Amino acid sequence: SFFTSLSIQGFSPEEVIRWQRWRFVFAALLPGTWLVFSLSFVRGDYGGFLQKWKWAVLAVFLLHLAFVCLFAPEFFQGVPQFDVYKGWVLRLGWAGYVFYTSFLVTIVFIIMLLERILRASRGVKRWKVKFLTLGICAILAARVYTASHGLLFHTLNLELEAINAAALLVAALLILFSILRTGVLSMDIHLSSKALYSSFTVLVVGVYLLAVGGLGEVINHLGWGSSLQVRAFIFFLALLFLVIFLLS
C-alpha cells in the first residue's frame, strides 16, 4: 500500500514504474506468506503439516518472485499513461499477466483453506476464529477483485488500489476485534479433506469472474469510472456483513 501510494503521486512514468517494481517485489511475498498462515492456522501439529507442504510453499514463493525479479522488463508493456479520470494506468506485459494469473489462483486456494476452517469449527471454536478468518478473507477477496480486473483488461489501474487499502482497514478492524475478544488462539481444529472438494469459494469466485467478464464491456461503454470503485466497495461491505450474519 505504501509503494502504491508513492506510485499514485508520481509525476513521471519512470517514477511510477520504479515504485511499482518495488511494490510487486513485496506483493510477490504475499501468496506464500498467507499460504503458510492458512496451513498452520489453529493447528496443534502445524510443524509436521508444514513439512509436508514445504515444496508447494517454496514453489509459490519462487514462482511469484521469478516473474517480478527475473522477468522485470516484461512485467509492464509500454509507458504508463495518465488518465484524468482513472489516474495512472499501466499495461501488463506477459510476465505481469502470468503473475496475476498465478496470484489469483493461489489466493482462491488460500480462501478455500480458510473456508474449511470455518466449516469445521463449531460452537466456541467458531466464535473464536470467525472474525479473524473473515478479516483475512476480506483482504484476499479485495485482491481477487483487483487481480481479476487486471487479467480481464490487461491493465493495472492504480485508482482501483484504493479498494485494497479500504479492505485492509476494514479487515484490520475485524482482526483487532477478534484478538480483543478471544486473545491468542490455542486450539486444534481437525479438517476434513472432503470439504475442499465441495468448496463454496470456488462457486462464488467462478460466478463473480463470469459476471465481471460479461459486464466488462458494458462498464467501459457507460464510463462509470470512479463511481464503479464506490459501488464495488459498498458491494464488498454488504457481502462481508452478510457472511458475518449467516455465520452468527
Secondary structure, DSSP 8 states (H G I E B T S, - for coil): -HHHHHHHT-SSHHHHHHHHHHHHHHHTTHHHHHHHHHHHTT-TTHHHHHHHTHHHHHHHHHHHHHHHHTTGGGTEEEEEEEETTTEEEEEE-HHHHHHHHHHHHHHHHHHHHHHHHHHH--THHHHHHHHHHHHHHHHHHHHHHHHHHHHHHSEEEGGGHHHHHHHHHHHHHHHHHHHHHH-S--------THHHHT-HHHHHHHHHHHHHHHHHHHHHHHT-THHHHHHHHHHHHHHHHHHHHHT-
